[in-house]
Amino acid sequence: MIAVRDFLIFASLAFIAVAFIASLFPVREGVTPITQCSDCAFKLTGPYSIVQYGNYAAVQLGARQVARYGWAYVDGRPLRPGDVASCYPQPMYLWVIGGIAYVSCADGEPIVGVSYAVSYTPPLLHPAEFLKLEITYHHGYPHGCRNNVHVTWGSTRADFCSSSNPGYAILWIDLTTGQRVREPPGVTCNPAAPTSVERYSSGSVSDLNVEQDGNKVSFTGNGYVAQYGFSASVGNLRLTVYVLDTWAIDWGQGADVYFYLCS
């Protein structure tokens, strides 16, 4: 937790930085596309919005992105991925400091950090931990999009398909919410060996082989109108990785799955 004294010092220094940059970069306004910059200021009139994505923020006119920044703060608080903010029909004041966008719907200097609540703790940009799966999947007879792999956990699933052989996929799961997410910014990943690895099959399956080597779990098998793979546990999450066999000539499907915990 950030100490109140340290936080207020940060806020004071931030306002000094804003005043300095404001003296260097005059405010511009309009509904025309704005220039990408790392230190500048704009007054934007028109139906602009700012959208926070997984690892960047974008100023948009409708669905068209006109500028990107490292992250977006509105009235001193960071947006979360998926958040959208707009001042329309009022002007949007956009201050860019070090590639970070600070937005306000009121004239004047932007709020860089919140100092009005002494007990305020800045929210985390992402929860503490994520599960990352790196998957290479393959089939015995390349045809159409039958080269496939599927991951299920709880009531959620992710499906991947490729006409090339092999296919590649990366899956991120938020272990706090159990939901699939985009790649979170600024995380560090370490190999995580899953536990309770078991073979999984449904339908007519033969020669199903599942092997584990540390954080890597591999499987191959043969089937006809069937699905097969493995189930495993990582932390409090139980998931199943499998492929679908639709024709007998698709024998030899399988996947290599690497598990990582990231925070």
N, C-alpha and C positions, 0 to 999 in steps of 0.2 A: 504494500500500500504506500502511496506517495504521501510524505509528510505534508501537513498544511503549509508550513513555512517554505518548504522546497517548492510546493505547487504555486504559492503566491509569487515567489521569486521568478518562477518560470513564466507566469502570466505577465509580470511586469516587463521582463526581458522581451517577451513576445510582442507586447504593445510597442516597445521601443523599435523593434524590428519592423513592425508595420508602418510606423511613422516614417522611418528612414526610407523604406521601399516606396511609400506613397510619394515622397519627395522626388524620387527618381523616375517613377512611371506614372504619367498623367492618366486619369480615368478616361476611358473611351466608352462609347455607347453606340447602340444600333442593333438591328436585327440581321445584319450580314454576318457571315462566318467569322469567328474570332481567331486570332493568331495563337498558335501553340507557343507557350513560354514557360519559364521556370520562376520568374519574378516580374509580376506586372499586376495591373488592376483594370477592371472593366465595370461599367454600368450598362447592363443589358436590358433593353426594353423589347418586349415581345414574348411569345409563349415559350421561353426557354425553360428547361428543366435540367437538373443535375442528377445523374444516376450512378449509384455505387455498384460496381461489378466486383468479381472475386479478387482482383489484384490491381484495379485502377478505377478512377472515376471519370465520367464523360459528361460534358455539357452537350445537350441535345436540343435540336429543333424537331419535334416529333420523334421519328425513329432515327433521324440522321445525326450522327455524332460530328460535332464541329470542333471539339478539342478534348484532349485527354490529360489527366493529372494523376499523381500517385495515389491520392486519397482525397475525400471530401469531408469537410466539417461544416455544419450548419448551426449558426448561433453558438459556436464553441463546442459542439458535440459531434463526434465522428458518426458518419452514416455506416450502416451495416450493409453487407452485400445484399442487393435486391431493393434497397431503399431508394425512393425517388422524392426529390424536393423541388418545389417551384414557387416563385413569388408572383406569377402572373395573376391579375393584370398589373400588379405593381412591378417596378423595376427590380432586377436582381443585381446586387452588388457582389462582384466576384474578385477576391484578392488572392493572388497566387504567390506563395512564399516558399521557396525551396522546392517547387514542384508540387506542393500541397495546396488544394483549393479551399479557401475559407469563404463561405457564402452568408450573406445577410440580406434580408428584405427591407432593411432600414438604412437610410443614408448615414454615412459616417464610417469610422474605422470598424473593421470586423472584430468579432470576439474570437480571440485565439486562446482557447482554454477557458474554463469557467471558474471565476473567482467569487461568485456571489453565494455559493453554498460551501461553507467551510468543511463540511463532512463529505464533500463530493469526491468520489473515486472514479477516475476515468474508466469507462467500460472497456473490456478487452475487445480487440478487433476480431478475435476468434476464440472459441472455447479452448480448454486446455489441451485436448487430445483428439487426434484423428487416426483412422485406420486407412492405410493406402494399400491397394492391391495392384500389382503390375502383372498383366496376364498376356501370355503368348499362347494362342490356340491354333489348332491345325486339324485337318481331316485327311482321309486316305484318298479321296477322289474329288479333286477340285471341280465344282460345278455350281454355278449360280451363287446363291448366298447360303448354302447349307453349311458353310464353314462358320460355326456359331459357338458362343459360350454365354452362359446365363448365371447370374448370382442372385440368390434370394436370402433375405434375413428378415425375420418377423413378418410383417405384411408388406414389405418393400422388396423391389427387385430391380435389377439392371440387366439389359440385354444388349449383346454386341454381335455384329454379323459382318463378314467380310467375304468378298469373292476372290481375294488373293489368299495365298497360302504360304506362310502362316499369317494370321491376323494378330493385331496388337490392341490392347486396351489398358487404360488406367482408371481405377475406380477409387473415389474418395468417400468415406463414410464418417459423419460426425458421431462419435461415440457418446456424446452427451444427449443428442436428440434422436439418434438412430436413423437420420435422414442422409440421403445422398447429397453431396455438395460439390461445388467446384473446388479447384485447388486453392487452399487457403494461403494467404501471403505470409512470408516470413517464418515458415515452420521448418524444423529440423527433424529428419526421419532417421530411425534406427531399425535394423532388422528385428522382427518379432516372430518367434517360432510359435505357430498355433498349437493348441492342445486338443486332445480328444478327436484326433483325425480318424474318420471312418469312411468306408466305401459307401457310395450312394448309388442306387439304380432303381429303375422302374421300367417294366416292359421286358422284352426279349433281349437280354444282355449276356454276352459271354466274354471271357478273357479280360475282365476288368482288373486293372493293376493300378494301385495307388501307392506312391512312395513319398516319404518326407525326408528332406535333408536340411535341417535347420529351419530357416524361414521360407523354404521352398517346398511346395507340395505339387507333385506331378501325377497325372493319371492318363491312361490310354485304355481303350476298350473297343469292342465290336457289338453292334446291336442292330435291330430292325424294328422300326417304329418304337423307339425306346429313348430313354434319357439316363445318363450315368455320369458319375464324377465322384465328389467327396463332400463330406460335411466336416466342419472344424469349428473350434472355439478360439476367439481372441478376446481376452478380457471378459467382459460380460456379454459379448456378442457371439451368437451362434449363427453361422452362415453355411450355405450350400453352393458349390460351384459345379456346374454340369454342362454337358453338350447334348444336343438332340440328334439322334440318328433317324433318318427317314427312309433311306434305301439301304439294302444290304451292301451295295457297292461303296457305301460311305465308310466302310470298316476302317479302323485305324484313327478315329478321332480322339482328341485329348487336349490337354492344356498343361502349361507350367505356370504356377501362380506363386508370386513372391509377396510376402506380407511385411508391412512396415507400420510401426507406431510413430506418429509425428506430433510434435507440440512446439 
